[in-house]
Amino acid sequence: MPLPTAPTRRPNNANTRQADKKANNDLLLKGILCILIGLGVVVSPYFITSPGMQGIVANASLVGWFSLVLGCAFMGLYLKRRMAAAVKP
């Protein structure tokens, strides 16, 4: 007797909905924090008065840009999930 096929969709109960909501909120939080960190690293050399420290932070601008891009990706994924959830009946 062959085994039944695996389910293709997750069960729609309160536990899975709560887990999905928590995962979406985590994405939103990660996106906001990454964007804030990236902006802080990219913009801060213009406000630092010490030339040595300004150079050190300016050399880390690649990390700031990466953080900005990563934060935007998290926010985009969050928005994509929210739009997909709104379409469901």
Contacts in CASP RR format, 6 or more apart in sequence:
PFRMAT RR
TARGET T0000
AUTHOR 0000-0000-0000
METHOD contacts of the structure
MODEL  1
MPLPTAPTRRPNNANTRQADKKANNDLLLKGILCILIGLGVVVSPYFITS
PGMQGIVANASLVGWFSLVLGCAFMGLYLKRRMAAAVKP
10 16 0 8 1.000
20 85 0 8 1.000
24 78 0 8 1.000
24 81 0 8 1.000
24 82 0 8 1.000
24 85 0 8 1.000
27 74 0 8 1.000
27 75 0 8 1.000
27 77 0 8 1.000
27 78 0 8 1.000
27 81 0 8 1.000
28 74 0 8 1.000
28 75 0 8 1.000
28 78 0 8 1.000
30 71 0 8 1.000
30 74 0 8 1.000
31 70 0 8 1.000
31 71 0 8 1.000
31 72 0 8 1.000
31 74 0 8 1.000
31 75 0 8 1.000
31 78 0 8 1.000
32 71 0 8 1.000
32 75 0 8 1.000
34 67 0 8 1.000
34 68 0 8 1.000
34 70 0 8 1.000
34 71 0 8 1.000
34 74 0 8 1.000
35 67 0 8 1.000
35 68 0 8 1.000
35 71 0 8 1.000
35 72 0 8 1.000
35 75 0 8 1.000
37 64 0 8 1.000
37 67 0 8 1.000
38 63 0 8 1.000
38 64 0 8 1.000
38 65 0 8 1.000
38 67 0 8 1.000
38 68 0 8 1.000
39 68 0 8 1.000
40 64 0 8 1.000
41 57 0 8 1.000
41 60 0 8 1.000
41 61 0 8 1.000
41 63 0 8 1.000
41 64 0 8 1.000
41 67 0 8 1.000
42 61 0 8 1.000
42 64 0 8 1.000
42 65 0 8 1.000
42 68 0 8 1.000
44 57 0 8 1.000
45 54 0 8 1.000
45 55 0 8 1.000
45 57 0 8 1.000
45 58 0 8 1.000
45 61 0 8 1.000
48 54 0 8 1.000
48 57 0 8 1.000
END
